[in-house]
Amino acid sequence: MDAQGNISAEEVRQALSQIYLSDAESNLQNALLESLSDELKPVDEKGRWKPSPLLVLTIVLLCTLIGVFIYFSIGGH
């Protein structure tokens, strides 16, 4: 700050960068993990990330479909 109480543009940039660094929604990795986590308990008792049941079900169904496709295209003869 200068003597008149005005702040410089550099000080505003530094303050905004500090705000955005601490904001969880502006961090892409944190926002993605939050959207894929369980809504009721995003972390378990040991502090580990807990995926959404819908995400787990989707991955299991996708693996099953890929397995069926591979079985009937390669091993089904």
C-alpha positions in Angstrom: 0.0 0.0 0.0 1.2 3.5 -0.7 0.9 6.5 1.6 -2.6 7.4 0.4 -4.0 3.9 1.2 -4.3 2.7 -2.4 -3.1 -0.8 -3.4 -1.1 -1.6 -6.5 -2.2 -4.0 -9.3 0.6 -6.4 -8.2 -0.8 -6.6 -4.7 -4.3 -7.3 -6.1 -2.8 -10.1 -8.3 -1.1 -11.6 -5.3 -4.2 -11.5 -3.1 -6.3 -13.1 -5.9 -3.8 -15.8 -6.5 -3.8 -16.7 -2.7 -7.6 -16.8 -2.8 -7.8 -19.0 -5.8 -5.1 -21.4 -4.5 -7.1 -22.1 -1.4 -10.4 -22.5 -3.2 -11.2 -26.2 -3.8 -13.6 -25.5 -6.7 -11.0 -23.7 -8.8 -8.6 -26.7 -8.6 -9.5 -29.1 -11.4 -8.1 -32.2 -9.7 -10.0 -31.5 -6.4 -13.2 -30.7 -8.3 -13.0 -33.9 -10.3 -12.4 -36.0 -7.2 -15.2 -34.3 -5.4 -17.6 -35.0 -8.2 -16.6 -38.7 -8.4 -16.7 -39.2 -4.6 -19.5 -40.6 -2.5 -21.9 -37.9 -1.6 -22.6 -39.0 1.9 -19.1 -40.0 3.1 -16.4 -38.8 0.6 -13.6 -40.2 2.8 -13.6 -43.3 4.9 -12.5 -43.8 8.5 -8.8 -44.0 7.5 -8.9 -40.8 5.5 -8.8 -42.4 2.1 -11.0 -41.3 -0.9 -14.2 -43.2 -1.3 -15.6 -43.5 -4.8 -19.3 -43.1 -5.6 -21.3 -46.3 -5.8 -22.6 -45.2 -9.2 -19.0 -44.9 -10.4 -18.1 -48.3 -9.2 -21.2 -49.9 -10.8 -20.4 -48.1 -14.1 -16.9 -49.4 -14.1 -18.0 -53.0 -13.3 -20.6 -52.9 -16.1 -18.1 -51.5 -18.6 -15.6 -54.2 -17.7 -18.3 -56.8 -18.1 -19.3 -55.5 -21.5 -15.7 -55.4 -22.7 -15.2 -59.0 -21.4 -18.3 -60.3 -23.2 -17.2 -58.5 -26.4 -13.7 -60.0 -26.2 -15.1 -63.5 -25.5 -17.5 -63.5 -28.4 -15.1 -61.8 -30.9 -11.9 -63.8 -30.1 -12.7 -66.9 -28.0 -16.2 -67.7 -29.1 -15.2 -69.9 -32.1 
